[in-house]
Amino acid sequence: MSGLFSRLFKITQSQAHSAVDKIEDPIKMIEQGIRDLKKDLDSSLTSLAEVKSIAIRMGKEAEQSAQRVVDYERKAMLLLQRGQGGQIDMAEAERLATEAIIKKEEHEKKAQEAKKQYEDQNKMVEQLQGNITTLKAKISSYENQTITLKARSKTAESVKKLNKQMAQIDSSGTIAMLERMKARVEEDESLAAAYGDIVAPERSLDEQINAALVKTESGATDAADKLAEMKAKLGITK
């Protein structure tokens, strides 16, 4: 049974060098190893059932032989009793009782042999059952580890591809291109502002004077209105 547990590692060892850079291959080999272990488990379960069947049969044979020992002993005593009572000829009773005793001894021997075989089979059943329990636990552990390994493998592959792509990006060239684009945009903005100043129409002298008067008159009006509002609050009528 110990050979079953090492089979998984023997499979991977046989191609370890060629598969070192191909994570899919070891995973597939591990999965095949697990399938082989499951076949071994099925075979072990079949063997366990057969050994249990033999043990049950041996147990029944031991019980039957033990019961026959009791029966032949009872019959031998009954024959002697009836011979003594005159119901059967004493010589015949002794002859038959002797044969019953011989049968009793034969079945005693059979009972002992069957009992020993039964005990041996039970020991084998316990050993097989323990090995099967261990094998089931190993298979479950290998399956869980394989699931985790496959997930980690996919993650590592994705990260490797991303890092490779990032490593291939010309970061210095990209930054330089962005700086050149920024400088060009700023230059275009400054040039547009300059053209705006050139094409803006100059105001005439009259327009400038009127604008100044409007601003001044507007300020005076605002002040007069505020003064009237304040006088009203104070109750000053003049």
Number of C-alpha atoms within 10 A of each C-alpha: 12 8 8 13 16 11 16 20 12 13 15 18 12 10 13 14 9 10 15 11 10 10 14 14 16 19 18 14 16 20 17 14 23 21 14 15 20 15 12 16 19 13 12 18 15 12 14 19 14 13 18 18 14 17 23 15 15 23 21 16 18 24 15 16 23 20 15 19 24 14 14 20 17 15 17 21 16 14 23 23 16 14 18 14 11 11 12 15 15 17 11 13 22 19 15 16 22 15 14 21 19 16 17 24 16 14 22 19 16 18 24 14 16 24 21 15 18 22 15 14 20 19 14 16 21 14 13 19 15 12 16 19 12 14 21 15 12 15 18 13 11 17 15 11 12 17 13 11 14 15 12 12 15 13 12 12 13 12 12 12 12 12 11 11 10 11 10 9 10 9 11 9 10 11 11 11 12 12 12 11 12 12 12 12 12 11 11 12 11 12 11 11 10 11 10 11 9 9 8 8 8 9 8 8 9 9 11 11 10 11 12 12 12 11 10 12 12 11 11 12 11 11 12 11 10 12 12 14 11 12 12 12 9 9 8 9 7 6
